[in-house]
Amino acid sequence: MSIVGIICDVKYETHIEQILNKTLQNKTIFILKEDNIQNFKNISFETIVIFSKNNTLTKSKIVRNLLEKAKYLIIDADERIGIDLKNLPSLKIITYGFNSKSTITASSVTDEDLLIYVQRNIISLNRKEIEPQEILVKNIDPKLTTNIMMGIVSILLIYCFPEINFK
């Protein structure tokens, strides 16, 4: 069973969870917060996504232990999140953001569409190689930031969704 853990700001929780539950139908999505992180300490997450720089949570020992067991970490390259990723050699890290070194970045942003650029090869969960390319994302959610949309697209790419449309 695929389990995805999300660390995000409270104001985006519902929107992120709705999109992911709709598109990742056979996956279990958990929002990780300071008041519930203790409940997840013995769960092995396949993917952990950090949308916010909640330093208290990301610096916790439990999150570090979860990362040790995870396959993927998806993080915003534009933010300093305070996680020491040393000694996690098996963790595949995908970065997103407007940083020129990000794995996933945006080529073009409009009110309704987002042109995502995959800058480096990514190996998906089913070992499919996703080569550098541009992906048009239609019907983006106006309640979410462009960076959050790039993070969501990063999740969908590793779970091999060839067409990404949010409506």
N, C-alpha and C positions, 0 to 999 in steps of 0.2 A: 504494500500500500504506500502510495506517495503522500508524504506530509510536507506541507510548505508552512514555514513560520515567517510571520511578517512583524517587523518593528516599524511603527509609523506614528505620526502625530495623531492625536485623538480626532481632530477635525477631518482627517482623510480616511479613517478606519472603515466606515460604512461603504464609501465609494469604492475603495480598493477591494474590499471583501466581496462586494456585489459583482464587480467585473471578473474577479478571479473565480468565484463560485460559478458564474455563468459560463466561462470559457474553459475552466479546468474541472469539468464535471466529475471525473473519477478520482479527484485528488481531495485531500483534506486540508483545509486552510485554517490556521490558528493565528489570531492576533496576539502577539506577545507583549505584555505590559508588566510594569513593576509589581502590580498587585496580583498577577497570576503566573509569573515566570516560574515560581516554585513548583507549580503543578506540572510543568513540562520537563523537569530536570531529568527524567528517565526515558524520555521519548527521543527516538532517532529521527531527526528531520532530514529529508532528502535535500531540501533547499531552504536557506534562510535569506531573507531579503530585508535590508535595512534602508528604510526610506527617510529616517530622521536621525539626528545626531543626539539622541537621548543618552547622554554620556553616563548617567547613573545606571541605566539598563545595559548599555553596550559594554561597560566596564565590569559588569558583574561576572562572578566566577561561573555561574550557571550558563550564561550565554557563551562564555569561552568553552565550557564543556560540550555544549550543543554544537558549536562549530567544529570541535574535534571529531564529532561523529557524522557531520553533514557532508554531502557530496559537493554542493554548490553554495557559494556566498555571492549575493548580488548586492553591490553597494554603489552609492552616489559618489563619484570621483570628485565632485565639486565641494564636498563637505568633509571636514575632519571628524571622524566618528570615534576616535579614541580606542580602536581595537588593535591589539598587538597580534599580528597574523604570523609571527615567527613560529616555527615548529608546527606548522599545519601544512605539510607538504602535499597531502592528498586532496586538500580542499581546492576546488576549481573556483577561481575568483573572476567574476564578470563585473566590470565597472561600466557605469553609464553616466552621462552628463555632458556638459558643454566643454569640459576639459579636453584638449586635443589628444590626450593619451588614453581617453576612455575607449573601452571596447565598443560601446554603443553610444552614438551621439546623434544629434539632429542636424540634418542638412537644411531643412526648411520647415518653418512653423507658420501655420495660418490659423484662423479661428476654428476651422472645421477639420483640417487635415494636418498630419505630421509626417514628414519624410525622414525616416530613420536611416542612419548609415551604420552598418556593421563594419567596423574598421579592421577586425582581426578574425581569424577562424575561431569558431566556437564548436566544441564537441557536445552534442545534445545528450540527453539521458539514454537515448537508444543508440548512441554512438554514431549518429549521423553527423557529418561535418557540414557546418553552416559556414559558407565562404563569405568573404567581404561582398557586400551588396547594399543596395538601397531598398527600403521597404516602405511603401505608402500605407499609412495608417489613417483610415477614414473615420469620420464621426467621433472625434476625440471628445472626451468628457470635459466640458468647460469648468467643472468644479475641481478638477485636478490640475496641478502644475505640469509643465512640459517635462520636468525632471521625473516626476512620478510616472507620467505616461511612458517615458523611456525605460524606467524600471519595470513596469508591467510588461512592456514588449520584450524585455530581456527574459523575464520569466516564461513568457509564451514561446520564445525561440528555443529555449532548452527543452521545453516539453513538446517541441515539433509542431507548432501550428503554422501551416504555410500561409494562410490568409488571416490577417489580423484586422478585424473590424469590430468596433465597440457598440454597435447598435443592432 
